[in-house]
Amino acid sequence: MAKKKSTDPSASAAEPVGRKAVGAAAAGDESAIAAEPVLPVVGIGASAGGLEAFTHLLRALPSDTGMAFVLVQHLHPDYESALTEILSRETKMPVAEVQDRVLVAPNHVYVIPPNADLVLMHGKLHLLPRKEHEKSMPIDQFLRSLAADRGGRAIGVILSGTASDGVLGLKAIKAEGGITFAQDPATAKHDGMPHSAIAAGVVDLILSPEKIAAELARLANHPYVSRKNRADESPGAPPVPVDALERIFMLLRTHTGHDFSYYKHSTIQRRITRRMLLHKLDNLTDYLRYLEEHRPEIQELFHDILINVTGFFRDPEAFDVLVAKAFPEITKRAEGGLIRIWVPGCSTGEEAYSIAIALLDHLADKASAIPIQVFATDIDELAIDKARVGIYPENIVQDVGPDRLRRYFSKVDGGYQISKRVREICVFAVQDVAKDPPFSRLDLISCRNLLIYLGPVLQKRVLRIFHYALKSNGFLFLGTAESIGGKADLFSAVDPKEKALHEKGGCHAARTIRYSGRAATDSGARSQAREAAEPNRRPGTASRRIAHGSIRARRCGDQQAHGYSPFSRPYRSLSRA
């Protein structure tokens, strides 16, 4: 099946030689192909036993789905692969070993070559030399690039194999609104990879290879992934009627306690359509009936809406800016005091732990002398539970790096756990940033996964809350797709090149934040987090209820007299927007 390669492995990774031409469609006019509607791409990861599984999948798959298929198989780096010849006998679609910078084409199958990593960018497959002395996770690497490039038209499949490669990739695809599959472990020769993905909660459908093929054929004709949509359109069905959307909001609010009315409706609509696709429902009326008759589906939709892209040290360049521009000033002000950080929308905790680790690295020998508090909150209770435990798959080495993995994690069954030292710094709590009392006197707020999902009204409110919660000269750290919008009077750039934000100057004006429910002083907000983390603890300040209460800060009389408006206190923030 494989023979010893005569070429140097590193050279073959940089300039792999394919066994078969990629096909006329892929080798033709690239501009014409690129102008077509966004092509759905199916990334398929496999390891031990994966050839048999993929063979069964190909045999059952129609040759005219209009999708492109990319197989990422764990291969020995020193041997040429015979996968192309073997798989060519199982399908009418052209099967090719990937050549660098080839443009993916519909109804084609692409196979990763040995001793190379593979990513998809702007519709082209790029080969990367495999790093020596590092554990390779080629499936995760490709699936994450697939999610970033295709969004809701990314489809991930994990077949037979050992260990956990593919978990982070499926998580990224699901976060972008794509569809994820895992082979039914009962049908897999080696169930390690499918089982890891299923246990991580990142799999939509668990099926045999033949049934996965049937589902892919069905998906190919669905509006959510169909190429019939224009290239500039997001995947999804026609807009959901407003009255139907309001009924769904009512169901969500009744059964989860959270109101999504002021979230971006386009995002909600795509998530609804995605759920309809998985349940084979084409009519919104049928889905509403399904929601009413199957209460667990309301929770599934709730969690689908909350899925977001996260990971350790996401956007490394942004962390470089944070460490270089914010941490020195925060540390300087904290001499003999306390550093306080809030991470709203923390999901499963990677962002909060990343900031804690980066700050500990920055403080170095001073870390023991300066207390650190990182408050991390989210409305998803399941995500908060995972964050508190702090156990993540082995694949995180790609993002964390070997050195930090050794210093801040310990090996446990199924992956790595954050060290007790870091976990004690981070307090996780269930909180709705738009309506629950915020923390205050903060040095830094990191909100890199939330604002892009909020509508304009809610976005403005949340930015004012952040403005209230920060100290003078505090920092707001935003994501690559986020900005302060029309709130430039509250924040300005620390580093214009990086589009970061910083203090404009001024003094604390009278500030009032009104809530429909509880309101609390900062100590109460902190107690709320502590009570959530320690349910057996005796209730404290956070348990008080003050209907339509307010939180007031001290006045700056002169500025207030001259019309200095509430929420106009300037702060600084960092953003990769």
RAQUIWO-V631218 format. One line per field, one symbol per residue. ss: DSSP state (A for helix, B for strand, O for the rest). phi: phi as a letter, one per 40 degrees, with the letter a starting at -180 (. if undefined). burial: # if it has 24 or more other ideal C-beta (glycine too) atoms within 12 Angstrom, else .. A space follows every 50 residues. Layout:
ss=???
phi=???
burial=???
This chain:
ss=OBBBOOOOAAAAAAOOOOOOOOOAAAAOOAAAAAOOOOOOBBBBBBOOOA AAAAAAAAAAOOOOOOOBBBBBBOOOOOBBBOAAAAAAOOOOOBBBBOOO OBBOOOOBBBBOOOOBBBBBBOOBBBBBBOOOOOOOOAAAAAAAAAAAAA AAABBBBBOOOOOOOOAAAAAAAAAOOOBBBBBOAAAOOOOAAAAAAAAO OOOOBBBOAAAAAAAAAAAOOOOOOOOOOOOOOOOOOOOOOAAAAAAAAA AAAAAAOOOOOOBOAAAAAAAAAAAAAAOOOOOAAAAAAAAAAOAAAAAA AAAAAAOOOOOOOOOAAAAAAAAAAAAAAAAAAOOOOBBBBBBBOOOOOA AAAAAAAAAAAAAAAAAAOOBBBBBBBBOOAAAAAAAAAOBBOAAAAAAA OAAAAAAABBBBOOBBBBOAAAAAABBBBBOOOOOOOOOOOBBBBBBOOO AAABOAAAAAAAAAAAAAABBBBBBBBBOOOOOOOOOOOOBBBOOAAAOO OBOOOOOOOOOBBBOOOOOOOAAAAAAAAAAAAOOOOOOOAAAOOOOOOB BBOOOOAAAAAOOOOOOOOOBBBBBOO
phi=.bbcccccdcccccbcbccacchcccccccccccccddccbbcbbabdgc ccccccccdccccbcgbbbbcbbcbccbbccbddcccccbacccbbccbd gcccbcfbbbbcccfabbbbafgbcbcbccccgbccbccdcccccccccb fcccbbbbbdicgbdhccccccccccgcbbbbcddcbccbcdcccccccc gbbcbbacdccccccccccdbcdcbccccccccccicddcddccccccdc ccccbbgbbbdbccccccccccccccdccfbbbccccccccccbddcccc cdccccdacaicfcgdcccccdccbcdcccccccdgbbbbbbbcgcfchd cccccccccccccfccdccbcbbbcbbacccccccccccgbbcdccdccc gccccccbbbcbdgibbdcddcccccbbacacccbcdccafccabbbbab dccccdccccccccccdccccdgcbbbbccbbacfcbcccbaccbdccfc bacchhbcccbbbbbcbcbacdcccccdcccccbccccdbdcccbbcfca bbbccbdcccccgccdgbccbbababc
burial=........#..##..#####.##.##......#..############### ########.##...###########.#..#####.###.##.######## .####################.########.....############### ###################################.############## #########.###.######.######.#....####..#...##.###. ##...#.###.####.#############.#..#..##.##.....##.# ###############..##.###.###.###.##....############ #############...#..#.#############.###.########### #..##..##.....#####..##.########################## ####...##.####################.####.#..######..### ####.#.####.#.#..#####.##########........#........ #.#............############
